[in-house]
Amino acid sequence: MSTAGRMVRMDCPNLTEVPASPLPSGFRLRFYEPGDEEAWVAMHRKADTFNTFSLDTFWGQFGTDRNLLRKRQVYLLDGQDHAIGTASAWFQPGDPGLGRIHWVAIVPAYQGQGLAKPLLSCVCDRLRTLGHTRVYLTTNTMRVPAICLYFSFGFLPNLDGTARQQDWQDFLGRTAAEPRASSIRAFLEA
């Protein structure tokens, strides 16, 4: 089993069944504003030590259409209006019904406080508002808390093909002693 994990895909076939999750007091959500790309890079550098992030990463992933970013990229702010989390309600070219949860991050000091739930809820709601009916995401098998969160929101492991099934076996190997992963383990082992 690689320490870096394996990339996996999760699909949510029906966005109308995604739960709403309120934002705790002292935090707020807002959409992209010019200049946020610097905060996006800084958050990802703190939250993801396995990848390298720069402004080129940001513009390469999202393009330069700021109007599109204003509609699709969400920022989670603390009580001092510092960006501490982000996620994007992205799209799949050629399939207007399919949305994508893209580049989710919360800085380590705020992880484990339940803040990803309202962030994910907001992004899923935005995808519905923009006309998407289904959504997918990709993540890494080492991100056990994130995978468990996505599963609780109705995202199911994509098991199409032998390679994808092997990727999910990596997740099972990582979660043998993880009580929070019991539901998704049961799904994968069924």
N, C-alpha and C positions, 0 to 999 in steps of 0.2 A: 504494500500500500504506500503510495507516494505521500510525503508530508504535504505537498502542495495540493493534493486532491485532484479531482477530475471534474470537468465541466459537464453539467447536466441541464436538462430543460424540464420546465414544469409548465403545464397548461391549465388554464381556467376556462372551461367551456361555456360558462354562463356568468357574465359580469353582474347580472341582477341578483345573484345569490351571495355576493361578497359582503361581509358584515361591515357595518358602520362602526367606527371607533372614535370616541370623542378625544379631543386634545386636552391634556391636563392644563390646569391653570398655570400661568406664567410663561406659556409658550404660544407661538402663533405660526401659521403657515402663510406663505405668499408665493406668487409666481415670479419667474425670472425678471430681473431688471438689468439693464446694461451695467457691466462691471462684475456681475455675479460669477463670471467665469473664473476669476481669481479665487473666490471663495470655494467654488466647486473643486478646483485643483487642490487647494489647501486641505479641504475635508477628506478628499480621497487619499491624499498622501498620508494623512493621519490614520484613516480607517482601514486602508488596504496596503499592507507592507509587502505583498507579493507582486504588485504591479508598479510600473513607473507612470507618473502622471505629469503632464505639462499642459500649457495652453494649446499646444498642437494636438494633444489627446482630446481635449474638449472640442475644439473646432472640427477635428477629424470625425468624432462621434456624432456631433449634432449639426454640423454645417454652420453657416454664418447668418441664417435667416432669424433675426432677433424676434420678429413677429411670431414665428413658429415657436421659439423658445418661450415667449411670454404666455403662450397657450398651453404648453406641455411640460415645463420644468418647474418643479416645486421646491421651495426651500423651507426648512424648519428653523425657526429662530428662537433663541432663548429670551429671557426677560430683558436683556440689554440689547436686543436686536442683532446679536451675532448669529451668523449662519452656523448651525450645528448638525444639519442633516439635509439631504437632498434625494430626490428621485425624479424620474422623468416618465411621463405618460406618452410613450413613443408610438410609432406606427410601423407597419410592415408594407413596404412598397408592393403594389400589385394585389393586395388583399385588404380592401378598406374596412372589412369587418374585424380584422385581427389587429389588436393593439399589443404593445410590448411594455412591460415594466423594465426600465432601463437605468442602470447605474445608480443603485440605491446605496446610500452611505450615511452613517451617523458617527460622529467623532467618538473615540473611545470613552471619553469622560462622561458621555451621556448614554452609552449603550447599556442595555439591561434594565432600563427604566420604563419600558413599555411605549417609547416614543415612535418606534417603527410602525406600530399598529395604526395610529392616526395618519401617519405619513403615507402608508400603503393604502389606507382607506381613501384618502384624498386623491391619490393618483388613479385609483380604480374608478372613483366617481368622475374624475375628469375624462377618463377614457370613455365612460358611458355617455357623458355629455357630448363628446366629440363624435359619437355614433358608432363606436366599437362595441361589438357584442361578445367577443371572446378576447382572451389575452394570454400571452406567454411571457416567460422570463427565462434567462439562463443564469446559473449560479455555479458555485463550486462545492463539491462534496465536503470540503473542510468547514463550510459555513453552516454548521449544524443548527444554531439558533435561527438563522434566517430561513433555512429549509423548513423547519418546524413551524415558523410563523406563516410562511407561504401556504403550507399544507392546511393550517387552521383557517386560512382565507379561501379555501376551495381550489387551490392549485394542486394538480396531481402530477406525479412523476410521469414523464414521457418515456415509455418503455419500448418504443418502436425500434426494432432491430437488435441484434445481438450486442453490438457495441454499446448501445445505450443501456441495455440490461446489465452489462459488465460495469459500466460507470456507476450505476445505482448499487451494485454489490460493494463498491468502494465505500459508499455511504453507510451501508449496513455494517461493514467492518469497523467504521468509526464510531458507531452508536450503540454497540453491544451493551454498554453499561450506562446509557443515557435515558433516564426515565422520561424526559420531555419528548423523546423521539419514539415513544412506544406506539402511538397511533400510526405514524407513517411507516414504522417498521412492520406493523401488522399488515398494512396495505401492501407493502412490497413483498412480504413473505407469503401472501395469500395465493 
